[in-house]
Amino acid sequence: IMVEKQGFKHFMLKEIYEQPGVVRTCVETYLDTTWSSDRDTNPVTLGLADDLFTDLEHVQIVACGTSWHASLVGKYLIEQLAGIPTMVQYASEFRYSPSPLTRHTLTIGVTQSGETADTLAALEMEQKRRQATEDLALAPRMLGITNRPESSLARLVPHIIDTHAGIEIGVAATKTFIAQVMAFYFLALDLAYRRQTLKPERIEQIIEELRQMPGQIEAVLESQERYIEELAHNFSETQDFIFLGRGINFPIALEGALKLKEISYIHAEGYPAGEMKHGPIALLDAKVPVVAIAMPGTVYDKVLSNAQEAKARDAQLIGVVPLNDEEAEFTFNSLLPVPPVDELLSPILTVIPLQLLAYHIAARRGLDVDQPRNLAKSVTVE
Ligand code: G6P
């Protein structure tokens, strides 16, 4: 398949702009959008076999890189919406030091390409050691989340969620990340529906909010692009960045830092904002910009006060914040506003300005955004 840039300067920028469409496709493919709380059918249409879910007690997820970040969002959703303890492991770690076997466990491999060697090896190892036990409670239940339903992953595991993002060329993952995150919303809702951990009205509300997401992403892209391109000029000499987030936006802080590292070669660290005082705060001065994700919800005030602490060390503060929020305007030097959605849905929006920021800083530095040095689109060797 020939994929063209369609007028965009880089594939990565084109792929960032494809995200509203990707989210729309995911919602239309995997949600019954006519569902309402008085129905007794499952609103999620992933088509997964019931026996994956019978008596489920644990979920364990293995992944690498950006897929590992999507998995951390997934853990938050599965635990908070469906109440199932969930572990997320780096595949490269898990394969040599697997956790003790847990009963009635769903193992999920998340890999955009479906070809990452460590992820495939970790899944294979898990499948074999579970098959080797006589205990039925330990039998393997394997699920893959991938953008390549014809990949090696799909041959290895019996069930797949196809993320339908279309081929991604840029080495730094963007639209495949958002599609993986969408897959986890659907999986968490599916589990919540089956286990009745959410009121039907709440499920209906989340579905309605997911349906709004494509338009909201478009709004962020339209309102932010120019400003972020300009903001990027400020960082042509910057050597370090800190990204802070908490709760469901902690993985987004990690992802924002990874995007920047991958394509701009600037050192960046993502940290849970509450941990800053245990180390990273020692790094802060006027030369180290801090990007904080502060969205309304359980940790909003906490992140704002963490950001204040950084400001007191002269750090330049950039906030991914709700639109038209006075407190945020007062706290941050630069604002990357997004629509003030439900905290639970916010990662779908907060990641967008961070992708644009990384892109524009790298493009401004004249770097090869789509083919960064030392990195490969899929890592098929250990
Ligand atoms: C490589 C890519 C990353 C990607 C990681 C995992 O390092 O450069 O963008 O996140 O592999 O890839 P996967 O295909 O398993 O999601």
Residues whose N, C-alpha, C, O or C-beta is under 5 A from the ligand:
A	BS01	G6P	C64 G65 T66 S67 V110 T111 Q112 S113 G114 T116 V171 A172 A173 L375 A376 K377 S378 V379
